Amino acid sequence: MATHRVTAVGDTSAQAALPGAKALAANLPDLLVEAKRVAATVAIGWHGRRRPGPGETFWQFRPFELGEPAHRIDWRRSAREDHALYVREREWEAAHTIYLWCDRSASMMFRSRLAHASKHDRALTLMLAVAELLGRGGERIGLIDGPPPSASREAAEKLARTLFTTPRSNEMPVTERVRRFSDVVVIGDFLAPHEELSAWMGRLSTRGANVHLVQVLDPAEESFPFDGRTRFLDPESGVALLVGKAQAWRDGYRDQLAAQKAMLGETARRYGWRYQLHHTDRPATEPLLNLIVRLQNAGHGAKAALAGGLT
């Protein structure tokens, strides 16, 4: 029987197998273009957060209301009308910060013939697309393990440049910089050992942030379509396992994967987080739209909480 080899790269592309910055440098331009395309698709019909309040950015003029302080009147605009007074209203700019992170470990490089992209490419595309959309809305965007978040319409490009100089790691990010009322988007396959993941999520839960977990899996990782003599290779440790009848492992593997997904979902519910599962044979617009809607709703709550704390 034919021997299958499951590795971190999955495809036969030599470029996809290059380590570290060289592989990222080759893929980032295309991934950035794809992220902007996906973001543009989702942006149709989606409106960013625009609310009146304290800030510097002009939003609109509105009629002056009886009882308001006179200093709010915009006399230049009011002078254009014979019997009307107008107020210059600014957009609410209470601080809202989004920390992003995607898994760039070796296991994320896997891509089966059933998938449209590797898990790494899909996760990175999603993260950059989130940055592109939220950057347009003036939100403060940053990486959990990168420079401090900032507001920029070129947020996706800034993140891409940072990733270019950041070495790839198999570890989950350090969370001490995450601030209360911020949003955290974590994208990965979450196939690390149960205890390791639970401990990391426990540390993150103490930061008081709104967390959004996106688990990205290849469809072959769900279906386990292997039969006969099969060689499996752990892409991170390099340990290989040769089995005579792969199909005999199918039920046990599926049970363990189901338990891992159930743990993620249950932990997210316990902490009040959001969890969604995405497969790489599905369009990237599906998880992106869910993320943007949830981030918008979470942002409203965070800004209201922040405003309440300042009064």
C-alpha positions in Angstrom: 0.0 0.0 0.0 1.0 3.6 -0.5 2.6 5.4 2.4 1.1 8.8 3.3 3.3 11.4 5.0 1.6 14.0 7.1 4.0 16.9 7.7 3.9 20.5 8.6 4.0 21.6 4.9 1.5 19.2 3.5 2.0 20.5 -0.1 4.9 19.7 -2.3 5.8 23.4 -2.6 9.5 23.8 -1.6 8.9 27.5 -0.9 6.3 26.6 1.7 8.8 24.4 3.5 11.4 27.2 3.9 11.9 28.1 7.6 11.4 31.4 9.4 11.6 34.8 7.8 12.5 33.6 4.4 9.2 31.7 3.9 7.3 34.6 5.5 9.0 37.1 3.2 7.9 35.1 0.2 4.3 34.7 1.3 3.5 38.0 3.0 2.9 40.2 0.0 0.4 37.7 -1.5 -1.3 37.2 1.9 -1.6 40.9 2.4 -3.3 41.3 -1.0 -5.6 38.4 -0.1 -6.4 39.9 3.3 -7.4 43.2 1.7 -9.6 41.4 -0.9 -11.3 39.4 1.9 -11.7 42.6 4.0 -13.2 44.4 1.0 -15.7 41.7 0.5 -16.8 41.7 4.1 -16.8 45.5 4.2 -19.7 45.7 1.7 -22.8 46.4 3.8 -20.8 46.6 7.1 -20.7 49.9 8.8 -18.0 50.8 11.3 -18.6 52.1 14.8 -19.6 55.8 14.6 -21.1 57.4 17.7 -21.1 61.0 19.0 -19.0 61.8 21.9 -15.7 63.4 23.1 -13.0 63.3 20.5 -11.1 65.3 17.9 -12.5 63.8 14.7 -15.4 65.7 13.0 -18.5 63.6 12.4 -21.4 65.8 11.5 -23.3 69.1 12.1 -26.6 68.9 13.9 -29.2 71.6 15.0 -28.5 73.3 18.3 -30.9 72.1 21.0 -32.5 74.4 23.6 -30.7 74.1 26.9 -27.3 73.2 25.5 -24.2 75.3 26.5 -23.7 78.1 24.0 -20.0 77.3 23.6 -21.0 74.2 21.6 -22.4 76.3 18.8 -20.4 76.4 15.6 -20.8 80.1 14.6 -19.2 79.8 11.2 -21.6 77.0 10.1 -24.5 78.8 11.7 -23.8 82.0 9.9 -24.7 80.3 6.6 -28.3 80.0 7.8 -30.8 82.8 8.6 -32.5 81.4 11.6 -30.7 78.2 12.6 -27.8 77.3 14.9 -25.6 74.3 14.5 -23.4 72.2 16.7 -20.2 70.6 15.4 -20.4 67.0 16.6 -17.3 64.9 17.0 -17.0 61.1 16.8 -16.6 59.3 20.1 -13.0 58.3 20.4 -12.9 56.5 23.8 -9.9 54.2 23.7 -10.7 50.8 22.2 -7.7 48.5 21.7 -7.6 45.2 19.8 -4.7 42.8 20.3 -4.2 40.2 17.5 -2.2 37.0 17.4 -2.0 34.1 15.0 -0.2 30.8 15.5 2.9 30.6 13.3 4.2 27.3 14.6 5.3 24.4 12.4 2.0 22.5 12.7 0.2 25.5 11.1 2.0 24.9 7.8 -0.1 21.7 7.2 -2.2 21.7 4.1 -4.0 18.7 2.6 -5.4 18.3 -0.9 -8.9 19.1 0.5 -7.9 22.6 1.6 -7.8 26.0 -0.2 -4.8 27.2 1.9 -2.5 26.0 4.7 -3.6 26.7 8.2 -0.8 29.3 8.6 -1.8 31.2 5.5 -5.5 31.2 6.4 -4.8 32.4 10.0 -2.5 35.1 8.8 -4.9 36.3 6.1 -7.7 36.5 8.7 -5.6 38.4 11.2 -4.5 40.9 8.5 -8.0 41.3 7.2 -9.2 42.1 10.8 -6.5 44.7 11.0 -7.4 46.2 7.7 -11.1 46.6 8.6 -10.7 47.9 12.1 -7.8 50.1 11.0 -10.2 51.9 8.6 -12.5 52.5 11.6 -9.7 54.2 13.6 -9.3 51.5 16.2 -6.0 50.9 18.0 -4.5 47.7 16.6 -1.5 45.7 17.8 0.0 42.3 18.2 -0.1 40.7 21.7 3.7 40.1 21.4 4.6 43.1 19.3 4.9 46.9 19.5 2.2 48.8 21.5 -1.2 49.1 19.6 -1.8 52.3 17.6 -4.5 53.7 15.3 -3.6 53.6 11.7 -5.3 53.2 8.4 -2.3 51.1 7.4 -2.7 48.7 10.3 -2.4 45.6 8.2 0.8 46.8 6.5 2.3 47.7 9.9 1.5 44.2 11.3 3.0 42.6 8.2 6.2 44.5 8.7 6.4 43.5 12.3 5.8 39.9 11.5 8.6 40.0 9.0 11.1 40.8 11.7 9.5 38.5 14.4 10.9 35.0 14.7 8.4 32.2 14.5 7.6 30.5 17.8 5.8 27.3 19.0 4.8 29.0 22.2 1.5 30.8 23.0 2.0 34.6 23.5 2.7 36.3 26.8 -0.4 38.1 27.9 0.8 40.6 30.6 0.5 43.6 28.2 -3.2 42.9 27.5 -5.4 45.6 29.1 -8.8 45.5 30.6 -11.8 46.3 28.3 -9.6 45.6 25.2 -10.4 42.9 22.7 -8.1 39.9 22.0 -8.3 37.8 18.8 -6.3 34.6 18.9 -6.2 32.5 15.7 -4.6 29.0 15.6 -5.2 25.3 15.5 -5.1 25.0 19.3 -3.7 21.5 19.1 -1.3 22.0 22.0 -1.5 19.7 25.0 -4.7 20.2 27.1 -2.9 21.3 30.2 -0.7 23.8 28.4 -3.8 25.4 26.7 -5.8 25.5 29.9 -3.0 27.2 31.8 -2.5 29.8 29.1 -6.2 30.6 28.9 -6.4 30.9 32.6 -3.6 33.5 32.6 -5.4 35.4 29.8 -8.7 35.4 31.7 -7.2 37.5 34.5 -6.6 40.4 32.1 -10.2 41.4 31.9 -10.4 41.5 28.1 -12.9 40.3 25.6 -11.4 37.3 24.0 -12.2 35.8 20.6 -10.8 32.3 19.8 -10.8 31.2 16.2 -9.7 27.5 15.7 -8.4 26.9 12.2 -8.3 23.2 11.1 -7.6 21.4 7.8 -10.6 19.3 6.7 -8.3 16.3 6.7 -7.6 16.8 10.4 -11.3 16.4 11.0 -12.0 13.5 8.7 -8.7 11.5 9.2 -8.9 10.1 5.6 -5.9 7.8 6.0 -6.0 4.1 5.3 -3.4 1.3 5.3 0.3 1.8 5.9 0.8 5.4 6.9 3.7 7.4 8.3 2.8 10.3 10.5 5.3 13.0 11.3 5.1 15.5 14.2 6.2 18.8 12.4 7.3 20.4 15.7 9.3 17.6 17.4 10.2 15.7 14.2 9.0 12.4 15.8 7.7 10.0 13.2 5.2 7.1 13.7 4.7 4.4 11.2 1.4 2.4 11.5 0.2 -0.5 9.5 -3.5 0.2 9.5 -4.2 3.9 9.9 -8.0 3.4 9.8 -7.7 1.6 13.1 -6.7 4.9 14.7 -9.5 6.9 13.2 -12.1 6.6 15.9 -9.7 7.3 18.7 -8.2 10.2 16.9 -11.7 11.7 16.2 -12.6 11.3 19.9 -9.5 13.1 21.1 -10.1 16.0 18.6 -13.7 16.3 19.7 -12.6 16.5 23.3 -10.1 19.2 22.5 -12.8 21.3 20.7 -15.2 20.7 23.5 -12.6 21.9 26.0 -12.1 25.1 24.0 -15.8 25.8 23.7 -16.5 25.1 27.3 -13.5 27.3 28.5 -14.7 30.1 26.3 -18.2 29.9 27.7 -16.9 29.8 31.3 -14.9 33.0 30.8 -17.5 34.8 28.7 -15.3 34.6 25.6 -16.3 33.8 22.0 -15.1 30.6 20.2 -15.6 29.6 16.5 -14.3 26.8 14.4 -13.1 27.4 10.8 -12.0 24.9 8.2 -9.6 25.8 5.5 -11.8 24.4 2.7 -14.4 27.2 3.5 -14.2 30.8 2.5 -12.2 33.1 4.7 -15.0 35.6 4.7 -17.1 33.4 7.0 -15.0 33.7 10.2 -14.0 37.3 9.3 -17.6 38.5 9.2 -18.4 36.7 12.5 -15.3 38.3 14.1 -16.1 41.8 12.9 -19.7 41.7 14.1 -18.6 40.4 17.5 -15.7 42.9 17.8 -18.1 45.7 17.0 -20.6 44.6 19.7 -17.8 44.0 22.2 -16.4 47.4 21.4 -19.7 49.2 22.2 -19.7 47.5 25.6 -16.1 48.3 26.3 -16.5 51.9 25.5 -19.7 52.2 27.6 -17.9 50.6 30.5 -14.9 52.9 30.1 -17.1 56.0 29.8 -19.0 54.9 33.0 -15.7 54.5 34.8 -14.6 58.1 33.8 -17.8 59.8 35.0 
